[in-house]
Amino acid sequence: MLIDFKQLKNLPVKTESGILLGYVNDFTLETETLSLKQINVNTNKLLVFSDDLLISSEQIVSITTEKIVVQESVKKIPVAENPAQKISPEPATALNVETQN
């Protein structure tokens, strides 16, 4: 399956149990291997300046034209802690969103 940026942008990102984490607003590619390294997920589609989640490709379970599914063991790593938006030093895990800030 091929998917372009227009299709990828704003795709809902959910955990395996169906919890909505947010929507894709950007991604990072590895230029040497041309592979997806991480996705940036906007946690509040209505706010321009919301905390983003950086989710490593290692945490992605599946990508379809309808949604991206990620592993349950994801923790929130706001982009603010990563101002250069470099690849996070550890695989971004998506949830414990309720307990971590």
Residue pairs with C-beta under 8 A, 6 or more apart in sequence:
1 64
1 65
3 63
3 65
7 65
8 24
8 27
8 63
9 24
9 25
9 26
10 23
10 24
10 25
10 45
11 23
11 24
11 63
11 65
11 66
11 67
11 68
12 20
12 22
12 23
12 66
12 67
12 68
13 20
13 21
13 22
13 23
13 24
13 39
13 41
13 53
13 55
13 67
13 68
13 69
13 70
13 94
14 20
14 21
14 67
14 68
14 69
14 70
15 21
15 69
15 70
15 71
15 72
15 74
15 94
15 95
16 61
16 69
16 70
16 71
16 72
17 72
19 95
21 41
21 43
21 53
21 55
21 70
21 74
21 94
21 95
21 97
22 41
22 42
22 43
22 44
22 45
22 50
22 52
22 53
23 41
23 42
23 45
24 39
24 40
24 41
24 42
24 68
25 40
25 41
25 42
25 52
26 39
26 40
26 85
27 36
27 37
27 38
27 39
27 40
28 36
28 37
28 38
28 39
28 40
28 85
28 87
29 35
29 36
29 37
30 36
30 37
35 57
36 57
36 60
37 56
37 57
37 87
38 54
38 55
38 56
38 57
38 87
38 88
38 92
39 54
39 55
39 57
39 60
39 68
40 52
40 53
40 54
40 55
40 79
40 85
41 52
41 53
41 54
41 55
41 94
42 50
42 52
43 50
43 51
43 52
43 53
43 97
44 50
44 51
51 76
51 78
51 79
51 80
52 78
52 79
53 74
53 76
53 77
53 78
53 92
53 94
53 97
54 77
54 79
54 82
54 85
54 87
54 88
54 92
55 70
55 74
55 92
55 93
55 94
56 87
56 88
56 91
56 92
56 93
58 91
59 70
59 71
59 73
59 74
59 91
59 92
59 93
59 94
60 68
60 69
60 70
60 71
61 69
61 70
61 71
62 68
62 69
63 69
70 94
71 93
71 94
72 94
72 95
73 93
73 94
73 95
74 92
74 93
74 94
74 95
74 96
74 97
75 92
75 93
75 94
75 95
75 96
75 100
76 94
76 95
76 96
76 97
76 100
76 101
77 88
77 92
79 85
82 88
